Amino acid sequence: MTEPHMWSPSLIRPVAGDRLRLFALKGTEELGQAIGRRLDWPLARHEERDFEDGEHKTRPLDAVCGADVYVAHSLHGGPGQSANDKLCRLLFFIGALKDAGAARVTAVVPYLCYARKDRRTKPNDPVTTRYVAALFESVGADAIVALEVHNEAAFENAFRCRAVALTAAPLLIEAIKALVEDEPLCIISPDLGGGKRADLLREALEASTGRQVGKAFAEKRRSAGVVSGDLFVGDVAGAACIIVDDLVSTGGTLVRAARAARDRGARRIIACVTHGLFMPGAEKALADPAIERIIATDTVPPFRLAAGPVRDKLVIVSAAPLLAEAIRRLHEGEPLTDLLVF
């Protein structure tokens, strides 16, 4: 359930004290700078150096001894580094910060790699989310903050250090309200697993607009990479429908749900995701006229999308206000209740 008054991105105040240090590693500089502006706090200086054989080192240039340190790094693949490259650099940097005497180090990971591999689906499968958690703990991370993880229960259970799963709902509400008119609204989950996420956004949208918002879900079964399922539950006739998911990869899941809703009389469809990976095939799939607009945050910049129909549909929402608010509250010891996934 959401809090009666969900936090709004407009409710920002500067961070207090002088022991905070905020770093943003290569690939996340723009988002890190935006977080710093929201906090009215400059990014701390650091060095990232590459060696001829592919090895690297990262070290803080500003003093961190006794400081409360936050390192922002979004662990998506590309454009210049793989997810593995970014993960390795972040882990080594956390270790360097602890060696330099940082009192507390929090990894702020807007997009967490391997979060989708949170359970065994075949014999002898890895549970990679748990292994990633062990890596963060082994280098001394005191906490990890992630935005809209694939499975919040698996995420929280994987870590023994503090694990903060933020909801993107406060970010997405204002973007949705700017696109919809005085018309019936319905939130659609494109699969049963996303029902909790869709309910959270629906409740927040109802609280923000003072209007009743319907709900629906589409069936999705995946086996050997093949997606199937024809069941659709919910009344969407004449409604503006918002399909909610944690991420978009190739876009197939969103398009299936959008077509099913259109077939049942939905007036318009808006796809609403937190992480826009937009992998090969997404441009073709998401050009489908069943989807009118696509809302995504900047946790993954849309560098894979060329100019064209899909880029024209895209509305980018900054994750900086939410991440800044989470950092401020963690630093000042305030509750995070209305920012969390429940």
C-alpha positions as CSV (number, residue, x, y, z in Angstrom):
1,M,0.0,0.0,0.0
2,T,1.2,3.5,-0.7
3,E,1.5,6.2,2.0
4,P,-1.5,8.6,2.1
5,H,0.8,11.4,0.8
6,M,3.4,10.1,-1.6
7,W,6.5,12.1,-2.0
8,S,6.7,14.4,-5.0
9,P,9.8,15.3,-7.0
10,S,9.0,19.0,-6.3
11,L,9.7,18.4,-2.6
12,I,13.4,18.8,-2.6
13,R,15.6,20.5,0.0
14,P,19.4,20.7,0.2
15,V,21.4,18.1,2.2
16,A,22.7,19.2,5.6
17,G,26.1,18.6,7.2
18,D,29.6,18.4,5.7
19,R,30.4,14.7,5.9
20,L,28.7,13.7,2.7
21,R,30.7,12.7,-0.4
22,L,28.9,12.0,-3.7
23,F,30.8,10.3,-6.6
24,A,29.5,9.4,-10.1
25,L,31.6,7.0,-12.2
26,K,32.2,7.1,-15.9
27,G,28.9,6.5,-17.8
28,T,26.7,8.0,-15.1
29,E,28.2,11.5,-14.9
30,E,25.2,13.3,-16.2
31,L,22.8,11.6,-13.8
32,G,25.3,12.1,-11.0
33,Q,25.6,15.8,-11.7
34,A,21.8,16.1,-11.8
35,I,21.6,14.4,-8.4
36,G,24.3,16.8,-7.1
37,R,22.3,19.8,-8.3
38,R,19.2,18.5,-6.6
39,L,21.1,18.2,-3.3
40,D,22.9,21.5,-3.9
41,W,26.1,19.4,-3.3
42,P,29.0,19.1,-5.8
43,L,30.3,15.8,-7.1
44,A,33.5,14.7,-5.3
45,R,36.6,14.4,-7.5
46,H,38.0,11.0,-8.5
47,E,40.4,9.5,-11.1
48,E,39.6,6.6,-13.5
49,R,42.6,5.3,-15.4
50,D,42.7,2.6,-18.0
51,F,45.8,0.5,-18.7
52,E,47.0,-1.0,-22.0
53,D,46.1,-4.6,-21.1
54,G,42.5,-3.7,-20.2
55,E,43.0,-3.3,-16.5
56,H,42.0,-0.2,-14.7
57,K,42.0,1.7,-11.4
58,T,39.7,4.2,-9.8
59,R,40.6,6.3,-6.8
60,P,39.1,9.2,-4.9
61,L,40.9,12.5,-5.2
62,D,39.0,14.2,-2.4
63,A,39.4,13.1,1.2
64,V,36.8,10.5,2.3
65,C,38.2,9.5,5.7
66,G,35.3,9.4,8.1
67,A,32.8,10.5,5.4
68,D,29.4,9.2,4.5
69,V,30.0,8.3,0.8
70,Y,27.5,7.6,-2.0
71,V,28.7,6.3,-5.4
72,A,26.2,6.6,-8.3
73,H,26.7,4.1,-11.1
74,S,24.0,2.6,-13.4
75,L,25.1,-0.9,-14.3
76,H,23.6,-1.3,-17.8
77,G,25.7,-2.5,-20.8
78,G,27.0,0.1,-23.3
79,P,27.7,2.3,-24.9
80,G,31.4,2.2,-24.0
81,Q,31.5,-0.5,-21.3
82,S,29.7,-3.8,-20.7
83,A,27.6,-4.4,-17.5
84,N,30.5,-6.5,-16.3
85,D,33.0,-3.7,-16.8
86,K,30.9,-1.2,-14.9
87,L,30.2,-3.7,-12.1
88,C,33.9,-4.5,-11.7
89,R,34.9,-0.8,-11.6
90,L,32.2,0.0,-9.0
91,L,33.2,-2.9,-6.8
92,F,36.9,-1.9,-6.9
93,F,36.1,1.7,-6.2
94,I,34.0,0.8,-3.2
95,G,37.0,-1.2,-1.9
96,A,39.3,1.7,-2.4
97,L,36.9,4.1,-0.5
98,K,36.8,1.7,2.4
99,D,40.6,1.4,2.4
100,A,40.8,5.2,2.4
101,G,38.8,5.3,5.6
102,A,35.2,6.1,4.5
103,A,32.9,5.6,7.4
104,R,30.0,4.3,5.3
105,V,29.8,3.6,1.5
106,T,26.4,3.3,-0.2
107,A,26.2,2.1,-3.8
108,V,23.5,4.0,-5.6
109,V,22.7,1.8,-8.6
110,P,19.8,3.1,-10.6
111,Y,19.8,0.1,-12.9
112,L,21.2,-3.1,-11.3
113,C,22.6,-5.7,-13.7
114,Y,21.7,-9.3,-13.2
115,A,18.6,-8.4,-11.2
116,R,16.4,-10.5,-13.6
117,K,18.4,-13.7,-12.8
118,D,17.0,-14.1,-9.3
119,R,15.9,-17.7,-9.3
120,R,16.5,-21.1,-10.9
121,T,14.5,-21.8,-13.9
122,K,16.5,-24.9,-15.1
123,P,18.5,-27.5,-13.4
124,N,21.9,-26.2,-12.1
125,D,20.9,-22.6,-13.0
126,P,22.9,-19.8,-11.3
127,V,21.1,-17.4,-8.9
128,T,23.2,-14.5,-10.1
129,T,21.5,-11.8,-8.1
130,R,22.8,-13.5,-4.9
131,Y,26.3,-13.7,-6.3
132,V,26.3,-10.0,-7.2
133,A,25.1,-9.3,-3.6
134,A,28.0,-11.3,-2.2
135,L,30.5,-9.2,-4.3
136,F,29.2,-5.9,-3.0
137,E,29.4,-7.2,0.6
138,S,32.9,-8.6,0.1
139,V,34.3,-5.2,-0.8
140,G,32.7,-3.6,2.2
141,A,29.5,-1.9,0.8
142,D,27.4,-0.8,3.7
143,A,24.2,-0.3,1.7
144,I,22.9,-0.5,-1.9
145,V,20.1,1.6,-3.4
146,A,18.4,0.5,-6.6
147,L,15.4,1.8,-8.5
148,E,12.6,-0.5,-9.6
149,V,14.3,-3.8,-9.3
150,H,12.8,-6.7,-11.1
151,N,11.8,-8.6,-8.0
152,E,12.1,-6.6,-4.8
153,A,11.8,-9.6,-2.5
154,A,14.6,-11.5,-4.2
155,F,16.7,-8.3,-4.1
156,E,16.2,-7.7,-0.4
157,N,16.8,-11.3,0.4
158,A,20.0,-11.5,-1.6
159,F,21.8,-8.8,0.5
160,R,22.9,-9.0,4.1
161,C,23.8,-5.3,4.1
162,R,21.0,-2.8,3.8
163,A,19.2,-3.0,0.5
164,V,16.9,-0.2,-0.5
165,A,14.4,-0.9,-3.3
166,L,13.0,2.4,-4.5
167,T,9.7,2.7,-6.4
168,A,9.7,4.8,-9.6
169,A,6.0,5.7,-9.0
170,P,6.6,9.3,-7.8
171,L,8.6,10.0,-10.9
172,L,6.2,8.5,-13.4
173,I,2.9,10.0,-12.0
174,E,3.6,13.6,-13.2
175,A,4.6,12.4,-16.7
176,I,1.4,10.3,-16.9
177,K,-0.8,13.2,-15.7
178,A,0.7,15.4,-18.4
179,L,-0.3,12.9,-21.1
180,V,-3.8,11.9,-20.1
181,E,-6.9,14.0,-20.2
182,D,-10.3,13.9,-18.4
183,E,-10.9,10.4,-19.5
184,P,-11.3,6.9,-17.9
185,L,-7.9,5.5,-16.8
186,C,-6.7,2.0,-16.4
187,I,-3.4,0.5,-15.4
188,I,-2.3,-2.7,-17.1
189,S,0.3,-5.2,-15.9
190,P,1.7,-7.0,-18.9
191,D,2.2,-10.2,-16.8
192,L,1.1,-11.6,-13.4
193,G,4.5,-11.0,-11.9
194,G,4.2,-7.3,-12.3
195,G,0.8,-7.0,-10.6
196,K,2.3,-5.5,-7.4
197,R,4.2,-2.9,-9.3
198,A,1.1,-2.0,-11.3
199,D,-1.1,-1.8,-8.2
200,L,1.4,0.6,-6.5
201,L,1.3,2.9,-9.5
202,R,-2.5,2.7,-9.7
203,E,-2.9,3.6,-6.1
204,A,-0.5,6.5,-6.4
205,L,-2.3,7.8,-9.5
206,E,-5.6,7.6,-7.8
207,A,-4.3,9.5,-4.8
208,S,-2.7,12.2,-7.0
209,T,-5.7,12.7,-9.4
210,G,-8.5,12.0,-7.0
211,R,-10.0,9.8,-9.7
212,Q,-10.8,6.1,-9.8
213,V,-8.3,4.1,-11.9
214,G,-9.1,0.7,-13.2
215,K,-6.8,-2.3,-13.5
216,A,-6.1,-5.1,-15.9
217,F,-3.5,-7.7,-16.6
218,A,-2.3,-9.7,-19.6
219,E,-1.1,-13.3,-19.4
220,K,2.5,-14.0,-20.4
221,R,4.3,-17.4,-20.3
222,R,7.9,-17.7,-21.4
223,S,9.6,-21.0,-22.3
224,A,12.9,-21.4,-24.2
225,G,12.7,-17.7,-25.1
226,V,9.2,-18.1,-26.6
227,V,6.4,-15.9,-25.1
228,S,2.8,-17.0,-25.2
229,G,-0.5,-16.5,-23.4
230,D,-3.8,-15.2,-24.5
231,L,-5.7,-14.4,-21.3
232,F,-6.6,-10.7,-20.6
233,V,-8.5,-9.7,-17.6
234,G,-10.0,-6.2,-17.0
235,D,-12.4,-3.7,-18.5
236,V,-10.4,-1.3,-20.7
237,A,-13.1,-0.2,-23.2
238,G,-12.9,3.5,-23.9
239,A,-10.1,4.0,-21.4
240,A,-6.7,5.6,-21.6
241,C,-4.5,2.6,-20.6
242,I,-1.0,2.8,-19.0
243,I,1.0,-0.5,-19.4
244,V,3.5,-0.6,-16.5
245,D,6.7,-2.6,-16.4
246,D,10.1,-2.4,-14.8
247,L,11.9,-2.3,-18.1
248,V,11.6,-2.6,-21.8
249,S,14.1,-4.8,-23.7
250,T,12.9,-5.7,-27.2
251,G,9.4,-4.4,-26.6
252,G,7.6,-7.6,-27.3
253,T,5.8,-7.8,-24.0
254,L,4.5,-4.3,-24.1
255,V,3.3,-4.6,-27.7
256,R,1.4,-7.9,-26.9
257,A,-0.3,-6.2,-24.0
258,A,-1.1,-3.1,-26.0
259,R,-2.6,-5.1,-28.9
260,A,-4.7,-7.1,-26.5
261,A,-6.0,-3.9,-24.8
262,R,-6.8,-2.3,-28.2
263,D,-8.7,-5.4,-29.3
264,R,-10.9,-5.0,-26.2
265,G,-11.7,-1.4,-26.9
266,A,-8.9,0.7,-25.2
267,R,-9.0,4.2,-26.6
268,R,-5.2,4.9,-26.3
269,I,-2.2,3.1,-24.8
270,I,0.8,4.6,-23.0
271,A,3.7,2.4,-22.1
272,C,5.4,3.3,-18.8
273,V,8.7,1.7,-17.8
274,T,11.6,2.6,-15.5
275,H,14.5,1.2,-17.5
276,G,14.6,1.7,-21.2
277,L,17.2,-0.9,-22.5
278,F,15.8,-0.7,-26.1
279,M,17.8,-3.7,-27.3
280,P,17.9,-4.7,-31.0
281,G,14.4,-5.3,-32.3
282,A,12.8,-2.7,-30.0
283,E,12.7,0.0,-32.7
284,K,10.6,-2.2,-35.0
285,A,8.4,-3.6,-32.2
286,L,7.6,-0.3,-30.5
287,A,6.8,1.4,-33.7
288,D,3.6,-0.5,-33.6
289,P,0.7,2.0,-33.7
290,A,-1.0,0.2,-30.7
291,I,1.3,2.2,-28.4
292,E,0.9,6.0,-28.6
293,R,3.6,7.1,-26.2
294,I,6.4,5.6,-24.1
295,I,7.5,7.0,-20.8
296,A,11.0,5.9,-19.4
297,T,13.4,7.3,-16.9
298,D,17.1,8.2,-17.6
299,T,18.5,5.3,-15.5
300,V,19.5,3.9,-19.0
301,P,20.1,6.7,-21.6
302,P,18.3,5.8,-24.9
303,F,21.6,5.6,-26.8
304,R,20.4,2.6,-28.8
305,L,17.4,4.4,-30.3
306,A,18.1,6.3,-33.5
307,A,15.9,9.3,-34.6
308,G,12.6,7.9,-35.8
309,P,9.1,6.9,-34.8
310,V,10.0,5.3,-31.5
311,R,12.3,8.1,-30.4
312,D,9.5,10.5,-31.3
313,K,7.1,8.6,-28.9
314,L,9.6,8.6,-26.0
315,V,9.2,10.8,-23.0
316,I,12.3,10.8,-20.7
317,V,11.8,11.5,-17.0
318,S,14.8,12.2,-14.8
319,A,15.5,9.8,-11.9
320,A,17.7,12.4,-10.2
321,P,15.1,13.9,-7.9
322,L,14.1,10.5,-6.4
323,L,17.7,9.4,-6.0
324,A,18.7,12.7,-4.5
325,E,15.9,12.5,-2.0
326,A,16.9,8.9,-1.0
327,I,20.5,10.0,-0.5
328,R,19.5,13.0,1.6
329,R,17.3,10.9,3.8
330,L,19.9,8.1,4.3
331,H,22.5,10.7,5.1
332,E,20.3,12.5,7.6
333,G,18.8,9.3,9.1
334,E,15.2,10.0,7.9
335,P,12.6,7.3,7.0
336,L,12.3,6.2,3.4
337,T,8.9,4.7,3.7
338,D,7.1,6.6,1.0
339,L,9.9,6.0,-1.5
340,L,10.0,2.2,-1.2
341,V,8.3,-0.7,-3.0
342,F,5.9,-2.5,-0.7
